[in-house]
Amino acid sequence: MVMARREVLVQLDDELVERLDQLARRSEVSRSELLRRGALAVLEADEWARADERLVAGYTRYPPDPALLDASKRLGAETAPEW
């Protein structure tokens, strides 16, 4: 499925453009493709950060049972490989 694309004007300084072009050549992709991948990486990082915030908020509202934490620590110590 081909998605419609929109051209977006982005202003970058010369050094950044040169660095992007070098990476694009090494990666054998266009500058546009490299910037698309970068935009997706930023969006994905934001999604992960928001998920982490929700996880912390959930544990703040409902802290884990101390007995469950102790049992988890004991189990982890018993099953961890000896290096």
ABEGO torsion letter per residue (X at the ends): XBBBBBBBBBBBBAAAAAAAAAAAAAAGBBAAAAAAAAAAAAAAAAAAAAAAAAAAAAAAABBBBAAAAAAAAAAAAAABBBX
